[in-house]
Amino acid sequence: MPQKTKRTPMMEQYMEVKNQYPDAFLFYRLGDFYEMFYDDAVKGSQILELTLTSRNRNATDPIPMCGVPHHAVQNYIDILVDQGYKVAICEQMEDPKLTKDMVKREVIQLVTPGTLIDGHAGEAKENNYLTAIYEEDGRYGFAYADLSTGELKTAELTTTADLLNEMLSLRTKEVVLAPSVTQNTLDELQSLKILFSHQEQIEEKSEVAYTTQDLHSQLEITVVSYLVSYLSVTQKRALAHIQKAVAYEPAYFLKLDHRVQRNLELLENSRTNKKSGTLLWLLDKTKTAMGGRLLKQWITRPLLKQNEIVERQNIVQILLDNYFERSGLQEELSQVYDLERLAGRVAFGNVNGRDLIQLMTSLEHIPQIKYILEQLNDGQLDSLLAELDPVEDVADLIETAIVPEPSLSVTDGNLIQAGYNQELDQYKDAMNNGQQWLAELEAQEREATGIHNLKIGYNKVFGYYIEVSKGNIAKLPEGRYERKQTLVNAERFITPELKEKEAMILGAQTKAADLEYRLFTEIREQIKDRILRLQNLAAAVAKLDVLQSFAVVSEDGHFVRPKFVKDHQISIQGGWHPVVQKVMGKQSYVPNDVEMPKDLEILLITGPNMSGKSTYMRQLALTVIMAQMGCFVPAQSATMPLFDQIFTRIGAADDLISGESTFMVEMMEANLALKNATPQSLLLFDEIGRGTATYDGMALAQAIIEYVHDKVQAKTLFSTHYHELTALENNLPHLKNIHVGAVEKDGELVFLHKIQAGPADRSYGVHVAKLAGLPASLLSNASQILAKLEQAGQSLPPSGAEVPKTSEISESTSQASEAVQEVQEVKPAASPLPEQVEAEPVDEQLSLFGETESKLNKKQSKIVQEIQNANLMAMTPMDVMNAVYKWQSRLNQKK
Ligand SMILES: Nc1ncnc2c1ncn2[C@@H]1O[C@H](COP(=O)(O)OP(=O)(O)OP(=O)(O)O)[C@@H](O)[C@H]1O
């Protein structure tokens, strides 16, 4: 009969620790394993695919248990943390052999998704940001840190939208909440699907004081204090590499919110979520991990200040003009390891010998990098040169102290160079030359005593000894020789010198390993004192790397240096979408101009589906972003103003925040743009209004155009399939029609992809449907319906027709559907919106099907009835097409 068991002292200890970390997997060290118990074991064994066993298997209440070997623990931690869990590592704090009592155990680190530094999240060109929020009077202190690099930034934000935006842009996996964060804010953040951690108080730690030193705003000081406290509490060690927090203002950069970043595919392909096919993919020719990370930051934060942009452009130009030097730099950079993370590991205390060799190798390339830049002999490089401090003392220290191929573990020896420490050299000598020494000592003793058969031997009882035959004992001098054993023919002695050598030889190996570890930690501490210099160097190398990457891409892609102008005009000749062009090949891509003089605000773009409207719009946005990053741009020539924000409403973007409908997202994005855009912004509106019924959509589109034209006055590209809107050009002086050309050849549609002046003459929707492979009968039916509609004047108004502005009809542009009705009431004949479709007499409609009323059977009458009742106004063109297709199928059915 199984017995219910009383908890053992060890399980008592386990529970005590576990209670302190209820939301983490507790990895409890037991000898060579880390064990999990209870629920941790059940869940952990599933996630990590471990065998679930139990303690006290025969009891009524066996304890579920599973474990991982200590040397492989990092992999398991990575898997759990990557999946959003926390892991508390509980170590044995004393040697079990040296204590009779319960071994002392303590949690030495809490690894969380935002603090993982070695796992998958720590991929070379990725930052892993931990964020924090503090709330006060409806305002937010926001901060983020990367524990592996020591980067720490903070900002004051005023809305939850800004918070969401920063967090999504940073792709944070974990946010630390100060107690002041309200439930309302939390509710809005819940949709983020990241780990929420809590830090209840600010710790009195030197890191907290240090990191907040340069801050002025109390909000920022407080949030950074919470963030650093959390780091300190979870990591349980000094964090010497965490930099002083730098305050930033989101308004300091070209504003690209997370939706814009996604719509424009800056870092992630919106279909695959991968890098391929993105601006990052195009621009990334960086050679170092630091450069890769910095490039990502620059892409999402282009600059606003012309002098800063020009400073970058100047260096790109120099590197572009000097091919050989640039190649030399690339060669050197490719041999520079991740200095930033290496510095982080030094400070964090988890650096090993091989890391230090990587650090030294990296530092050794800095003088050559400087030399190449100096040869370019250009004053524009001076400040960069000054930032490239080779931190020679660290390189020298590592060179003299660390062996070229150290072992992986820092406790197994084989770390320290010969000649660095005398004591260690003696141990190593003892290990290597023990026998040699003894032979030398034997020879010395023989000579000193004149006893030629004196010999040195070894036994387990008292170790090394000097053996002298009985007949020679009298020759031994007094004092130095201590008798240990008497044999029949000989006596055995020890001397202090012999015992010293013995201790050396026997203890040499462990002593050497211990001493090596101690020396290693001393060296690590010395390097730690130079962390700031290493971090500054890493930043300079990263900058140089990104700029050389710009030069490479600009040269390969034949990009041009853009000019910035104060008056708000854009003039781009022969521009292209760099990513689309790269994918499809240079020969096939048709370059296009963008001409928007000072007084032109809106380009209204029409043209068939698939002709290249979206590509043209994105092309401009990417050109602006690249220009303001300091890169050259894909065009023959480019003149542009500096933009402050880019807003996009492009495609049916899937919504990251919640399950809002496509139309809702469309309206939210439009709203965001209309509310926040300034005359210095760039707006891209792609087919706005298509997510709702035709009339609603068209009315909204027109109202939005007028609002932008009259109130926002930002440079705007607006593509539409509502050809009726092209007539707006007559009323809106700052709007111009352009279209993407296409021609019909032998019944087939040929896209020209060329932007041309004026509106498109037709939509070619049916042709595009044909390209998409819709059934032939449906297409011919659609063509017939189209012809009928065109005859009845339901399609395009004559180009140049007088169009009333909705503002002439209704003051309210926000209530667009009201506006629609008023349009119809006030000026029905000239409205750009199709007139209310009156239900036509049944017999006329029937002619579509070649039938007369008298011959109608029951099924046909029912279909006629349905057509009569169909609310066209509430249907999208696609709905209409589907309905017609169904009616036709039913009519064609035999019965
Ligand atoms: N300038 C160009 N030169 C060559 N090919 C182009 C060009 N612009 C676009 N294309 C090609 O046409 C395809 C469709 O372009 P895009 O999506 O911009 O069309 P669209 O007019 O916005 O279509 P829709 O109205 O259906 O959204 C692109 O994927 C690309 O292959």
The ligand as a Tripos MOL2 file, in Angstrom:
@<TRIPOS>MOLECULE
LIG
   31    33     1     0     0
SMALL
NO_CHARGES

@<TRIPOS>ATOM
      1 N1          7.3280   50.6140  -63.0340 N.pl3     1 LIG1
      2 C1          7.1440   49.2990  -63.2120 C.ar      1 LIG1
      3 N2          7.8300   48.6180  -64.1380 N.ar      1 LIG1
      4 C2          7.6240   47.3000  -64.3250 C.ar      1 LIG1
      5 N3          6.7690   46.5730  -63.5950 N.ar      1 LIG1
      6 C3          6.0430   47.1800  -62.6750 C.ar      1 LIG1
      7 C4          6.1870   48.5760  -62.4070 C.ar      1 LIG1
      8 N4          5.3470   48.9120  -61.4350 N.ar      1 LIG1
      9 C5          4.7000   47.7870  -61.0890 C.ar      1 LIG1
     10 N5          5.1190   46.7510  -61.8150 N.ar      1 LIG1
     11 C6          4.6260   45.3540  -61.7520 C.3       1 LIG1
     12 O1          3.2200   45.3650  -61.6390 O.3       1 LIG1
     13 C7          2.7950   44.6450  -60.5060 C.3       1 LIG1
     14 C8          1.5600   45.2820  -59.9200 C.3       1 LIG1
     15 O2          1.8700   46.5320  -59.4230 O.3       1 LIG1
     16 P1          0.9690   47.2440  -58.3390 P.3       1 LIG1
     17 O3          0.6130   46.3170  -57.2560 O.co2     1 LIG1
     18 O4          1.6820   48.4880  -57.9940 O.co2     1 LIG1
     19 O5         -0.3210   47.5660  -59.1860 O.3       1 LIG1
     20 P2         -1.6260   48.3870  -58.7730 P.3       1 LIG1
     21 O6         -1.9350   49.2560  -59.9250 O.co2     1 LIG1
     22 O7         -1.4480   49.0470  -57.4780 O.co2     1 LIG1
     23 O8         -2.6800   47.2240  -58.6820 O.3       1 LIG1
     24 P3         -4.1060   47.1840  -57.9180 P.3       1 LIG1
     25 O9         -4.8950   48.3230  -58.4160 O.co2     1 LIG1
     26 O10        -4.6550   45.8840  -58.3340 O.co2     1 LIG1
     27 O11        -3.7780   47.2560  -56.4610 O.co2     1 LIG1
     28 C9          4.0030   44.6940  -59.5810 C.3       1 LIG1
     29 O12         4.0190   43.5760  -58.7400 O.3       1 LIG1
     30 C10         5.1620   44.6630  -60.5380 C.3       1 LIG1
     31 O13         5.4570   43.3260  -60.8790 O.3       1 LIG1
@<TRIPOS>BOND
     1     1     2 1
     2     2     3 ar
     3     2     7 ar
     4     3     4 ar
     5     4     5 ar
     6     5     6 ar
     7     6     7 ar
     8     6    10 ar
     9     7     8 ar
    10     8     9 ar
    11     9    10 ar
    12    10    11 1
    13    11    12 1
    14    11    30 1
    15    12    13 1
    16    13    14 1
    17    13    28 1
    18    14    15 1
    19    15    16 1
    20    16    17 2
    21    16    18 1
    22    16    19 1
    23    19    20 1
    24    20    21 2
    25    20    22 1
    26    20    23 1
    27    23    24 1
    28    24    25 2
    29    24    26 1
    30    24    27 1
    31    28    29 1
    32    28    30 1
    33    30    31 1
@<TRIPOS>SUBSTRUCTURE
     1 LIG1         1 GROUP 0 **** ****
